[in-house]
Amino acid sequence: MIWRRDQGQRQANFALVQRFLLGLYIYPIDETTAEIYGNLKALVFDCYAPKDKAQRRRTNMSQLGIGENDLWIAAVAIQHQLTLVTADRDFLRIQAVQPFDLESWILTSPS
């Protein structure tokens, strides 16, 4: 009897997940995305990396506090003119060098 109840719950959960996934669109990474990503990475690096050439050569994106995946996500949003919804404040730094639509749906308590 317990097995049936668990099996029924699994099937209901699976149906919910399938229904949710039907509403998603996956944006492919293509040559245009890669070009936007490269330009975006250069802009971010120019803005936030040390100005000293020796230090600059030893600096990578993670040391600047911006992840490579965040740059890819921003590149997709820019390419397809999407509004990126996130609470990750690193995207504000990316947006400062390349404007794109960015929103946070996290409610802040009034001070």
C-alpha positions as CSV (number, residue, x, y, z in Angstrom):
1,M,0.0,0.0,0.0
2,I,2.8,2.5,0.8
3,W,4.5,1.6,-2.5
4,R,1.4,2.7,-4.4
5,R,1.1,6.0,-2.6
6,D,4.8,6.7,-3.2
7,Q,4.5,5.6,-6.8
8,G,1.5,7.9,-7.3
9,Q,3.3,10.8,-5.7
10,R,6.3,10.2,-8.0
11,Q,4.1,10.2,-11.1
12,A,2.3,13.4,-9.9
13,N,5.7,15.1,-9.3
14,F,7.0,13.9,-12.7
15,A,3.9,15.3,-14.4
16,L,4.5,18.7,-12.7
17,V,8.1,18.8,-13.8
18,Q,7.2,17.9,-17.4
19,R,4.5,20.6,-17.4
20,F,7.0,23.1,-16.1
21,L,9.7,22.1,-18.7
22,L,7.2,22.6,-21.6
23,G,7.2,26.3,-20.8
24,L,11.0,26.7,-21.0
25,Y,12.9,27.8,-24.1
26,I,16.6,27.0,-24.2
27,Y,18.7,29.6,-26.0
28,P,21.6,28.0,-27.9
29,I,25.1,29.3,-27.7
30,D,26.3,30.2,-31.2
31,E,29.0,32.2,-32.9
32,T,27.2,35.5,-32.2
33,T,26.9,34.6,-28.5
34,A,30.6,33.8,-28.4
35,E,31.4,37.2,-30.0
36,I,29.3,39.1,-27.5
37,Y,30.8,37.1,-24.7
38,G,34.4,37.9,-25.8
39,N,33.6,41.6,-26.2
40,L,31.8,41.6,-22.8
41,K,34.8,39.9,-21.1
42,A,37.2,42.4,-22.6
43,L,35.1,45.4,-21.4
44,V,34.8,43.9,-17.9
45,F,38.5,43.2,-17.8
46,D,39.4,46.7,-19.0
47,C,37.1,48.2,-16.4
48,Y,37.9,46.1,-13.3
49,A,41.4,44.6,-13.8
50,P,44.5,46.3,-12.4
51,K,46.0,48.9,-14.6
52,D,49.6,47.8,-14.0
53,K,50.6,45.5,-16.9
54,A,52.5,42.9,-14.8
55,Q,49.5,42.5,-12.4
56,R,47.1,42.6,-15.3
57,R,48.8,39.6,-17.0
58,R,48.3,37.5,-13.8
59,T,44.7,38.5,-13.3
60,N,41.8,36.3,-14.3
61,M,38.0,36.9,-14.2
62,S,37.4,35.0,-11.0
63,Q,39.9,37.3,-9.2
64,L,37.7,40.2,-10.4
65,G,34.7,38.6,-8.7
66,I,32.8,37.8,-11.9
67,G,32.4,34.2,-13.0
68,E,32.8,33.1,-16.6
69,N,29.3,31.6,-16.5
70,D,27.8,34.9,-15.5
71,L,29.4,36.4,-18.6
72,W,27.9,33.7,-20.7
73,I,24.5,34.3,-19.2
74,A,24.8,38.1,-19.7
75,A,25.9,37.5,-23.3
76,V,22.8,35.4,-24.0
77,A,20.6,38.1,-22.4
78,I,22.2,40.8,-24.5
79,Q,22.0,38.8,-27.7
80,H,18.4,38.0,-27.4
81,Q,17.4,41.3,-25.8
82,L,16.1,39.5,-22.7
83,T,15.6,40.8,-19.2
84,L,17.8,39.0,-16.8
85,V,16.2,38.4,-13.4
86,T,18.6,37.6,-10.7
87,A,19.6,38.6,-7.1
88,D,23.3,38.1,-8.0
89,R,24.9,41.5,-7.6
90,D,27.8,40.6,-9.9
91,F,25.5,41.3,-12.8
92,L,25.3,44.9,-11.7
93,R,29.0,45.2,-12.4
94,I,28.6,43.6,-15.8
95,Q,25.7,45.9,-16.6
96,A,27.9,48.9,-15.6
97,V,30.2,48.2,-18.6
98,Q,27.6,46.9,-21.1
99,P,24.0,48.0,-20.5
100,F,21.3,45.3,-20.6
101,D,17.9,44.8,-18.9
102,L,18.4,43.5,-15.4
103,E,15.9,43.0,-12.6
104,S,15.7,41.6,-9.1
105,W,12.4,40.3,-7.8
106,I,13.8,39.9,-4.3
107,L,11.8,42.2,-2.0
108,T,13.9,44.3,0.4
109,S,12.6,45.3,3.7
110,P,12.1,49.1,4.3
111,S,14.8,50.6,6.5
